[in-house]
Amino acid sequence: MKELFLPEARNDRLFALTGSPAGLLAGYLLAVNLWAFGLMWLDKRRSKRKGARRVRERTLFLSALLGGSLGALLGMWVFRHKTRHWYFVWGIPLILLAQLAAALMAASS
């Protein structure tokens, strides 16, 4: 297994200010997954009220594509939302699998 290369902080100002990018990435993924989960909750809540403005489906997919696929998938299961639409039932898990594959390829190189 290859060792993770982390440049020394004294040679790079970005790493001197932020430390390892792993923390920033983890924070971003946590935020975007919470956002996607919250969007599913919000859309489910609005779907029960007549005349309420709904969250666009492309917004739900965009939040998944930006890294929130796990949050969107959990939101679908927890709130039982968008589970009758085939493009959500197949699309969100496929986005998650593609993101996991990309992360594994990036980690292995």
N, CA, C and O atoms as CSV, one atom per row, in Angstrom:
chain,resi,resn,atom,element,x,y,z
A,1,MET,N,N,0.840,-1.177,0.000
A,1,MET,CA,C,0.000,0.000,0.000
A,1,MET,C,C,0.882,1.236,0.000
A,1,MET,O,O,1.857,1.311,0.748
A,2,LYS,N,N,0.547,2.187,-0.823
A,2,LYS,CA,C,1.326,3.407,-0.920
A,2,LYS,C,C,1.059,4.301,0.279
A,2,LYS,O,O,-0.042,4.323,0.830
A,3,GLU,N,N,2.088,5.035,0.669
A,3,GLU,CA,C,1.916,5.978,1.763
A,3,GLU,C,C,1.370,7.287,1.225
A,3,GLU,O,O,1.680,7.692,0.105
A,4,LEU,N,N,0.564,7.934,2.025
A,4,LEU,CA,C,-0.029,9.201,1.648
A,4,LEU,C,C,1.041,10.278,1.697
A,4,LEU,O,O,1.740,10.417,2.701
A,5,PHE,N,N,1.171,11.038,0.623
A,5,PHE,CA,C,2.155,12.108,0.563
A,5,PHE,C,C,1.546,13.392,1.088
A,5,PHE,O,O,0.561,13.886,0.540
A,6,LEU,N,N,2.112,13.922,2.124
A,6,LEU,CA,C,1.696,15.209,2.653
A,6,LEU,C,C,2.913,16.129,2.669
A,6,LEU,O,O,3.887,15.842,3.366
A,7,PRO,N,N,2.878,17.213,1.924
A,7,PRO,CA,C,4.028,18.117,1.905
A,7,PRO,C,C,4.229,18.766,3.267
A,7,PRO,O,O,3.298,18.896,4.062
A,8,GLU,N,N,5.450,19.162,3.507
A,8,GLU,CA,C,5.747,19.809,4.788
A,8,GLU,C,C,5.144,21.199,4.805
A,8,GLU,O,O,5.155,21.903,3.795
A,9,ALA,N,N,4.626,21.587,5.942
A,9,ALA,CA,C,3.911,22.856,6.070
A,9,ALA,C,C,4.823,24.051,5.847
A,9,ALA,O,O,4.371,25.087,5.360
A,10,ARG,N,N,6.070,23.929,6.185
A,10,ARG,CA,C,6.953,25.092,6.056
A,10,ARG,C,C,7.250,25.443,4.597
A,10,ARG,O,O,7.711,26.548,4.312
A,11,ASN,N,N,6.993,24.520,3.675
A,11,ASN,CA,C,7.285,24.766,2.270
A,11,ASN,C,C,6.067,25.209,1.463
A,11,ASN,O,O,6.212,25.629,0.315
A,12,ASP,N,N,4.899,25.126,2.031
A,12,ASP,CA,C,3.701,25.437,1.277
A,12,ASP,C,C,2.760,26.262,2.145
A,12,ASP,O,O,2.348,25.816,3.216
A,13,ARG,N,N,2.424,27.451,1.693
A,13,ARG,CA,C,1.598,28.346,2.502
A,13,ARG,C,C,0.184,27.823,2.705
A,13,ARG,O,O,-0.402,28.014,3.770
A,14,LEU,N,N,-0.374,27.157,1.680
A,14,LEU,CA,C,-1.724,26.623,1.821
A,14,LEU,C,C,-1.782,25.616,2.961
A,14,LEU,O,O,-2.685,25.674,3.795
A,15,PHE,N,N,-0.831,24.700,3.003
A,15,PHE,CA,C,-0.818,23.702,4.068
A,15,PHE,C,C,-0.462,24.334,5.403
A,15,PHE,O,O,-0.891,23.853,6.452
A,16,ALA,N,N,0.311,25.397,5.373
A,16,ALA,CA,C,0.632,26.085,6.618
A,16,ALA,C,C,-0.610,26.732,7.217
A,16,ALA,O,O,-0.748,26.799,8.439
A,17,LEU,N,N,-1.512,27.207,6.366
A,17,LEU,CA,C,-2.729,27.856,6.858
A,17,LEU,C,C,-3.825,26.855,7.215
A,17,LEU,O,O,-4.552,27.049,8.189
A,18,THR,N,N,-3.942,25.804,6.441
A,18,THR,CA,C,-5.077,24.900,6.607
A,18,THR,C,C,-4.714,23.538,7.169
A,18,THR,O,O,-5.590,22.836,7.674
A,19,GLY,N,N,-3.464,23.145,7.099
A,19,GLY,CA,C,-3.106,21.790,7.471
A,19,GLY,C,C,-3.389,20.854,6.309
A,19,GLY,O,O,-3.357,21.269,5.151
A,20,SER,N,N,-3.662,19.608,6.610
A,20,SER,CA,C,-3.939,18.624,5.575
A,20,SER,C,C,-5.275,18.930,4.889
A,20,SER,O,O,-6.216,19.369,5.550
A,21,PRO,N,N,-5.369,18.704,3.579
A,21,PRO,CA,C,-6.649,18.935,2.895
A,21,PRO,C,C,-7.710,17.902,3.266
A,21,PRO,O,O,-8.878,18.076,2.919
A,22,ALA,N,N,-7.337,16.849,3.952
A,22,ALA,CA,C,-8.307,15.823,4.326
A,22,ALA,C,C,-9.388,16.393,5.243
A,22,ALA,O,O,-10.559,16.036,5.113
A,23,GLY,N,N,-9.014,17.254,6.147
A,23,GLY,CA,C,-9.995,17.867,7.044
A,23,GLY,C,C,-10.966,18.764,6.300
A,23,GLY,O,O,-12.165,18.762,6.580
A,24,LEU,N,N,-10.445,19.533,5.351
A,24,LEU,CA,C,-11.314,20.389,4.544
A,24,LEU,C,C,-12.276,19.556,3.701
A,24,LEU,O,O,-13.454,19.892,3.582
A,25,LEU,N,N,-11.777,18.479,3.123
A,25,LEU,CA,C,-12.614,17.604,2.315
A,25,LEU,C,C,-13.694,16.941,3.167
A,25,LEU,O,O,-14.852,16.860,2.756
A,26,ALA,N,N,-13.316,16.474,4.343
A,26,ALA,CA,C,-14.296,15.849,5.236
A,26,ALA,C,C,-15.361,16.855,5.659
A,26,ALA,O,O,-16.543,16.515,5.712
A,27,GLY,N,N,-14.962,18.076,5.958
A,27,GLY,CA,C,-15.926,19.106,6.324
A,27,GLY,C,C,-16.873,19.438,5.187
A,27,GLY,O,O,-18.072,19.619,5.399
A,28,TYR,N,N,-16.330,19.516,3.982
A,28,TYR,CA,C,-17.164,19.788,2.805
A,28,TYR,C,C,-18.170,18.669,2.591
A,28,TYR,O,O,-19.354,18.928,2.374
A,29,LEU,N,N,-17.703,17.421,2.651
A,29,LEU,CA,C,-18.598,16.287,2.415
A,29,LEU,C,C,-19.674,16.201,3.491
A,29,LEU,O,O,-20.821,15.867,3.194
A,30,LEU,N,N,-19.320,16.496,4.726
A,30,LEU,CA,C,-20.323,16.504,5.789
A,30,LEU,C,C,-21.377,17.568,5.523
A,30,LEU,O,O,-22.572,17.302,5.650
A,31,ALA,N,N,-20.947,18.761,5.156
A,31,ALA,CA,C,-21.883,19.857,4.912
A,31,ALA,C,C,-22.793,19.565,3.727
A,31,ALA,O,O,-24.002,19.781,3.815
A,32,VAL,N,N,-22.243,19.082,2.629
A,32,VAL,CA,C,-23.065,18.847,1.430
A,32,VAL,C,C,-24.015,17.660,1.638
A,32,VAL,O,O,-25.111,17.652,1.078
A,33,ASN,N,N,-23.618,16.668,2.425
A,33,ASN,CA,C,-24.520,15.554,2.697
A,33,ASN,C,C,-25.648,15.966,3.638
A,33,ASN,O,O,-26.787,15.530,3.468
A,34,LEU,N,N,-25.345,16.795,4.618
A,34,LEU,CA,C,-26.407,17.323,5.478
A,34,LEU,C,C,-27.364,18.186,4.671
A,34,LEU,O,O,-28.576,18.156,4.890
A,35,TRP,N,N,-26.813,18.955,3.737
A,35,TRP,CA,C,-27.644,19.798,2.867
A,35,TRP,C,C,-28.585,18.944,2.009
A,35,TRP,O,O,-29.773,19.246,1.901
A,36,ALA,N,N,-28.056,17.884,1.402
A,36,ALA,CA,C,-28.877,17.009,0.555
A,36,ALA,C,C,-29.953,16.304,1.381
A,36,ALA,O,O,-31.092,16.175,0.932
A,37,PHE,N,N,-29.602,15.854,2.570
A,37,PHE,CA,C,-30.569,15.222,3.469
A,37,PHE,C,C,-31.665,16.218,3.840
A,37,PHE,O,O,-32.849,15.880,3.840
A,38,GLY,N,N,-31.264,17.435,4.152
A,38,GLY,CA,C,-32.224,18.474,4.488
A,38,GLY,C,C,-33.134,18.847,3.335
A,38,GLY,O,O,-34.313,19.133,3.542
A,39,LEU,N,N,-32.603,18.846,2.126
A,39,LEU,CA,C,-33.437,19.124,0.955
A,39,LEU,C,C,-34.496,18.052,0.760
A,39,LEU,O,O,-35.634,18.356,0.404
A,40,MET,N,N,-34.122,16.799,0.992
A,40,MET,CA,C,-35.117,15.720,0.888
A,40,MET,C,C,-36.212,15.901,1.938
A,40,MET,O,O,-37.393,15.713,1.645
A,41,TRP,N,N,-35.822,16.264,3.157
A,41,TRP,CA,C,-36.806,16.504,4.219
A,41,TRP,C,C,-37.732,17.665,3.852
A,41,TRP,O,O,-38.950,17.586,4.009
A,42,LEU,N,N,-37.119,18.744,3.361
A,42,LEU,CA,C,-37.902,19.925,3.012
A,42,LEU,C,C,-38.890,19.625,1.891
A,42,LEU,O,O,-40.047,20.042,1.956
A,43,ASP,N,N,-38.444,18.907,0.865
A,43,ASP,CA,C,-39.332,18.600,-0.247
A,43,ASP,C,C,-40.447,17.651,0.186
A,43,ASP,O,O,-41.585,17.791,-0.262
A,44,LYS,N,N,-40.135,16.699,1.040
A,44,LYS,CA,C,-41.172,15.793,1.546
A,44,LYS,C,C,-42.196,16.579,2.356
A,44,LYS,O,O,-43.398,16.349,2.227
A,45,ARG,N,N,-41.734,17.490,3.177
A,45,ARG,CA,C,-42.640,18.305,3.988
A,45,ARG,C,C,-43.543,19.173,3.112
A,45,ARG,O,O,-44.744,19.289,3.357
A,46,ARG,N,N,-42.940,19.780,2.085
A,46,ARG,CA,C,-43.726,20.624,1.186
A,46,ARG,C,C,-44.664,19.813,0.301
A,46,ARG,O,O,-45.685,20.332,-0.152
A,47,SER,N,N,-44.339,18.564,0.051
A,47,SER,CA,C,-45.207,17.742,-0.805
A,47,SER,C,C,-46.541,17.451,-0.136
A,47,SER,O,O,-47.522,17.149,-0.815
A,48,LYS,N,N,-46.586,17.539,1.171
A,48,LYS,CA,C,-47.822,17.259,1.899
A,48,LYS,C,C,-48.759,18.462,1.954
A,48,LYS,O,O,-49.943,18.314,2.258
A,49,ARG,N,N,-48.230,19.660,1.661
A,49,ARG,CA,C,-49.058,20.865,1.689
A,49,ARG,C,C,-49.459,21.246,0.273
A,49,ARG,O,O,-48.612,21.337,-0.616
A,50,LYS,N,N,-50.731,21.465,0.069
A,50,LYS,CA,C,-51.225,21.813,-1.258
A,50,LYS,C,C,-50.781,23.229,-1.611
A,50,LYS,O,O,-50.937,24.154,-0.813
A,51,GLY,N,N,-50.236,23.390,-2.792
A,51,GLY,CA,C,-49.823,24.694,-3.293
A,51,GLY,C,C,-48.466,25.172,-2.826
A,51,GLY,O,O,-48.052,26.273,-3.189
A,52,ALA,N,N,-47.757,24.382,-2.030
A,52,ALA,CA,C,-46.441,24.788,-1.540
A,52,ALA,C,C,-45.402,24.650,-2.654
A,52,ALA,O,O,-45.480,23.739,-3.479
A,53,ARG,N,N,-44.432,25.564,-2.666
A,53,ARG,CA,C,-43.352,25.464,-3.656
A,53,ARG,C,C,-42.444,24.312,-3.297
A,53,ARG,O,O,-41.993,24.192,-2.158
A,54,ARG,N,N,-42.175,23.461,-4.278
A,54,ARG,CA,C,-41.364,22.269,-4.061
A,54,ARG,C,C,-39.923,22.538,-4.441
A,54,ARG,O,O,-39.618,23.507,-5.136
A,55,VAL,N,N,-39.045,21.671,-3.978
A,55,VAL,CA,C,-37.641,21.705,-4.375
A,55,VAL,C,C,-37.552,21.038,-5.739
A,55,VAL,O,O,-38.094,19.951,-5.939
A,56,ARG,N,N,-36.872,21.684,-6.671
A,56,ARG,CA,C,-36.754,21.113,-8.012
A,56,ARG,C,C,-35.980,19.799,-7.968
A,56,ARG,O,O,-35.058,19.625,-7.171
A,57,GLU,N,N,-36.379,18.884,-8.841
A,57,GLU,CA,C,-35.687,17.596,-8.904
A,57,GLU,C,C,-34.241,17.768,-9.343
A,57,GLU,O,O,-33.360,17.043,-8.882
A,58,ARG,N,N,-33.996,18.712,-10.220
A,58,ARG,CA,C,-32.605,18.927,-10.644
A,58,ARG,C,C,-31.763,19.465,-9.503
A,58,ARG,O,O,-30.557,19.221,-9.467
A,59,THR,N,N,-32.368,20.197,-8.562
A,59,THR,CA,C,-31.638,20.658,-7.385
A,59,THR,C,C,-31.272,19.472,-6.500
A,59,THR,O,O,-30.170,19.423,-5.954
A,60,LEU,N,N,-32.181,18.525,-6.356
A,60,LEU,CA,C,-31.894,17.323,-5.572
A,60,LEU,C,C,-30.763,16.513,-6.214
A,60,LEU,O,O,-29.866,16.031,-5.522
A,61,PHE,N,N,-30.814,16.370,-7.531
A,61,PHE,CA,C,-29.752,15.642,-8.224
A,61,PHE,C,C,-28.428,16.408,-8.170
A,61,PHE,O,O,-27.370,15.797,-8.019
A,62,LEU,N,N,-28.472,17.717,-8.291
A,62,LEU,CA,C,-27.243,18.509,-8.233
A,62,LEU,C,C,-26.583,18.384,-6.869
A,62,LEU,O,O,-25.360,18.276,-6.783
A,63,SER,N,N,-27.368,18.398,-5.811
A,63,SER,CA,C,-26.785,18.231,-4.476
A,63,SER,C,C,-26.123,16.862,-4.348
A,63,SER,O,O,-25.095,16.729,-3.684
A,64,ALA,N,N,-26.702,15.850,-4.978
A,64,ALA,CA,C,-26.085,14.520,-4.970
A,64,ALA,C,C,-24.802,14.505,-5.799
A,64,ALA,O,O,-23.805,13.911,-5.388
A,65,LEU,N,N,-24.820,15.151,-6.954
A,65,LEU,CA,C,-23.633,15.178,-7.814
A,65,LEU,C,C,-22.476,15.946,-7.199
A,65,LEU,O,O,-21.314,15.651,-7.480
A,66,LEU,N,N,-22.785,16.928,-6.365
A,66,LEU,CA,C,-21.735,17.726,-5.731
A,66,LEU,C,C,-21.126,17.037,-4.513
A,66,LEU,O,O,-20.304,17.628,-3.812
A,67,GLY,N,N,-21.520,15.802,-4.261
A,67,GLY,CA,C,-20.933,15.038,-3.169
A,67,GLY,C,C,-21.926,14.619,-2.110
A,67,GLY,O,O,-21.546,13.939,-1.157
A,68,GLY,N,N,-23.174,14.996,-2.243
A,68,GLY,CA,C,-24.174,14.674,-1.235
A,68,GLY,C,C,-25.028,13.468,-1.553
A,68,GLY,O,O,-26.176,13.390,-1.117
A,69,SER,N,N,-24.493,12.536,-2.300
A,69,SER,CA,C,-25.300,11.385,-2.713
A,69,SER,C,C,-25.682,10.501,-1.533
A,69,SER,O,O,-26.783,9.951,-1.516
A,70,LEU,N,N,-24.811,10.352,-0.556
A,70,LEU,CA,C,-25.144,9.541,0.609
A,70,LEU,C,C,-26.264,10.203,1.418
A,70,LEU,O,O,-27.188,9.521,1.860
A,71,GLY,N,N,-26.192,11.498,1.611
A,71,GLY,CA,C,-27.250,12.219,2.318
A,71,GLY,C,C,-28.572,12.166,1.575
A,71,GLY,O,O,-29.628,12.019,2.190
A,72,ALA,N,N,-28.520,12.286,0.251
A,72,ALA,CA,C,-29.744,12.204,-0.546
A,72,ALA,C,C,-30.357,10.809,-0.470
A,72,ALA,O,O,-31.574,10.666,-0.353
A,73,LEU,N,N,-29.516,9.787,-0.535
A,73,LEU,CA,C,-30.009,8.413,-0.456
A,73,LEU,C,C,-30.604,8.129,0.927
A,73,LEU,O,O,-31.666,7.515,1.032
A,74,LEU,N,N,-29.935,8.566,1.962
A,74,LEU,CA,C,-30.483,8.391,3.308
A,74,LEU,C,C,-31.792,9.157,3.472
A,74,LEU,O,O,-32.723,8.668,4.111
A,75,GLY,N,N,-31.864,10.357,2.896
A,75,GLY,CA,C,-33.101,11.131,2.939
A,75,GLY,C,C,-34.243,10.429,2.218
A,75,GLY,O,O,-35.391,10.478,2.661
A,76,MET,N,N,-33.924,9.780,1.110
A,76,MET,CA,C,-34.952,9.022,0.390
A,76,MET,C,C,-35.491,7.893,1.259
A,76,MET,O,O,-36.699,7.666,1.307
A,77,TRP,N,N,-34.601,7.189,1.941
A,77,TRP,CA,C,-35.025,6.056,2.755
A,77,TRP,C,C,-35.753,6.504,4.020
A,77,TRP,O,O,-36.821,5.986,4.344
A,78,VAL,N,N,-35.172,7.465,4.732
A,78,VAL,CA,C,-35.736,7.892,6.020
A,78,VAL,C,C,-37.112,8.518,5.837
A,78,VAL,O,O,-38.041,8.216,6.587
A,79,PHE,N,N,-37.243,9.386,4.843
A,79,PHE,CA,C,-38.500,10.097,4.641
A,79,PHE,C,C,-39.422,9.424,3.635
A,79,PHE,O,O,-40.521,9.915,3.377
A,80,ARG,N,N,-38.985,8.306,3.064
A,80,ARG,CA,C,-39.730,7.598,2.022
A,80,ARG,C,C,-40.176,8.572,0.936
A,80,ARG,O,O,-41.354,8.681,0.596
A,81,HIS,N,N,-39.184,9.266,0.416
A,81,HIS,CA,C,-39.453,10.328,-0.548
A,81,HIS,C,C,-38.762,10.026,-1.866
A,81,HIS,O,O,-37.611,9.590,-1.883
A,82,LYS,N,N,-39.456,10.255,-2.961
A,82,LYS,CA,C,-38.961,10.027,-4.326
A,82,LYS,C,C,-38.642,8.558,-4.586
A,82,LYS,O,O,-37.838,8.246,-5.464
A,83,THR,N,N,-39.261,7.657,-3.832
A,83,THR,CA,C,-38.969,6.236,-4.004
A,83,THR,C,C,-39.813,5.592,-5.096
A,83,THR,O,O,-39.595,4.428,-5.433
A,84,ARG,N,N,-40.766,6.319,-5.651
A,84,ARG,CA,C,-41.569,5.789,-6.760
A,84,ARG,C,C,-41.067,6.268,-8.114
A,84,ARG,O,O,-41.585,5.852,-9.151
A,85,HIS,N,N,-40.074,7.130,-8.113
A,85,HIS,CA,C,-39.503,7.639,-9.359
A,85,HIS,C,C,-38.263,6.813,-9.690
A,85,HIS,O,O,-37.292,6.807,-8.933
A,86,TRP,N,N,-38.300,6.124,-10.818
A,86,TRP,CA,C,-37.203,5.230,-11.159
A,86,TRP,C,C,-35.882,5.964,-11.299
A,86,TRP,O,O,-34.829,5.409,-10.982
A,87,TYR,N,N,-35.923,7.208,-11.770
A,87,TYR,CA,C,-34.675,7.928,-11.974
A,87,TYR,C,C,-34.033,8.331,-10.653
A,87,TYR,O,O,-32.827,8.576,-10.619
A,88,PHE,N,N,-34.789,8.408,-9.572
A,88,PHE,CA,C,-34.198,8.607,-8.256
A,88,PHE,C,C,-33.760,7.273,-7.653
A,88,PHE,O,O,-32.685,7.177,-7.061
A,89,VAL,N,N,-34.588,6.259,-7.804
A,89,VAL,CA,C,-34.277,4.946,-7.238
A,89,VAL,C,C,-32.991,4.383,-7.830
A,89,VAL,O,O,-32.212,3.743,-7.123
A,90,TRP,N,N,-32.765,4.613,-9.104
A,90,TRP,CA,C,-31.543,4.127,-9.756
A,90,TRP,C,C,-30.460,5.200,-9.827
A,90,TRP,O,O,-29.276,4.885,-9.707
A,91,GLY,N,N,-30.842,6.445,-10.019
A,91,GLY,CA,C,-29.865,7.507,-10.240
A,91,GLY,C,C,-29.023,7.861,-9.029
A,91,GLY,O,O,-27.802,7.972,-9.141
A,92,ILE,N,N,-29.645,8.040,-7.879
A,92,ILE,CA,C,-28.902,8.434,-6.678
A,92,ILE,C,C,-27.906,7.347,-6.253
A,92,ILE,O,O,-26.751,7.669,-5.974
A,93,PRO,N,N,-28.314,6.061,-6.192
A,93,PRO,CA,C,-27.308,5.033,-5.866
A,93,PRO,C,C,-26.185,4.918,-6.899
A,93,PRO,O,O,-25.041,4.635,-6.543
A,94,LEU,N,N,-26.509,5.138,-8.179
A,94,LEU,CA,C,-25.449,5.088,-9.199
A,94,LEU,C,C,-24.471,6.245,-9.043
A,94,LEU,O,O,-23.271,6.077,-9.259
A,95,ILE,N,N,-24.969,7.403,-8.675
A,95,ILE,CA,C,-24.079,8.541,-8.410
A,95,ILE,C,C,-23.172,8.216,-7.231
A,95,ILE,O,O,-21.972,8.485,-7.273
A,96,LEU,N,N,-23.747,7.635,-6.177
A,96,LEU,CA,C,-22.953,7.252,-5.005
A,96,LEU,C,C,-21.877,6.238,-5.373
A,96,LEU,O,O,-20.731,6.369,-4.943
A,97,LEU,N,N,-22.234,5.225,-6.165
A,97,LEU,CA,C,-21.242,4.224,-6.588
A,97,LEU,C,C,-20.143,4.842,-7.438
A,97,LEU,O,O,-18.972,4.492,-7.290
A,98,ALA,N,N,-20.510,5.757,-8.327
A,98,ALA,CA,C,-19.496,6.419,-9.163
A,98,ALA,C,C,-18.564,7.274,-8.294
A,98,ALA,O,O,-17.359,7.317,-8.542
A,99,GLN,N,N,-19.102,7.944,-7.296
A,99,GLN,CA,C,-18.271,8.761,-6.417
A,99,GLN,C,C,-17.352,7.891,-5.561
A,99,GLN,O,O,-16.194,8.246,-5.336
A,100,LEU,N,N,-17.861,6.757,-5.084
A,100,LEU,CA,C,-17.009,5.846,-4.322
A,100,LEU,C,C,-15.903,5.261,-5.186
A,100,LEU,O,O,-14.768,5.124,-4.730
A,101,ALA,N,N,-16.225,4.915,-6.432
A,101,ALA,CA,C,-15.208,4.395,-7.347
A,101,ALA,C,C,-14.143,5.445,-7.638
A,101,ALA,O,O,-12.954,5.129,-7.681
A,102,ALA,N,N,-14.559,6.678,-7.834
A,102,ALA,CA,C,-13.592,7.757,-8.083
A,102,ALA,C,C,-12.712,7.988,-6.851
A,102,ALA,O,O,-11.516,8.248,-6.986
A,103,ALA,N,N,-13.294,7.896,-5.660
A,103,ALA,CA,C,-12.501,8.079,-4.441
A,103,ALA,C,C,-11.510,6.945,-4.263
A,103,ALA,O,O,-10.379,7.175,-3.837
A,104,LEU,N,N,-11.913,5.725,-4.583
A,104,LEU,CA,C,-10.984,4.590,-4.481
A,104,LEU,C,C,-9.856,4.706,-5.498
A,104,LEU,O,O,-8.704,4.402,-5.185
A,105,MET,N,N,-10.176,5.138,-6.700
A,105,MET,CA,C,-9.128,5.317,-7.718
A,105,MET,C,C,-8.175,6.424,-7.317
A,105,MET,O,O,-6.967,6.300,-7.520
A,106,ALA,N,N,-8.696,7.509,-6.747
A,106,ALA,CA,C,-7.832,8.605,-6.308
A,106,ALA,C,C,-6.954,8.179,-5.131
A,106,ALA,O,O,-5.797,8.587,-5.036
A,107,ALA,N,N,-7.503,7.367,-4.245
A,107,ALA,CA,C,-6.736,6.927,-3.075
A,107,ALA,C,C,-5.655,5.918,-3.455
A,107,ALA,O,O,-4.602,5.863,-2.820
A,108,SER,N,N,-5.917,5.121,-4.494
A,108,SER,CA,C,-4.956,4.092,-4.882
A,108,SER,C,C,-3.818,4.632,-5.751
A,108,SER,O,O,-2.798,3.964,-5.919
A,109,SER,N,N,-3.986,5.821,-6.296
A,109,SER,CA,C,-2.919,6.341,-7.167
A,109,SER,C,C,-1.934,7.194,-6.417
A,109,SER,O,O,-0.981,7.703,-7.009
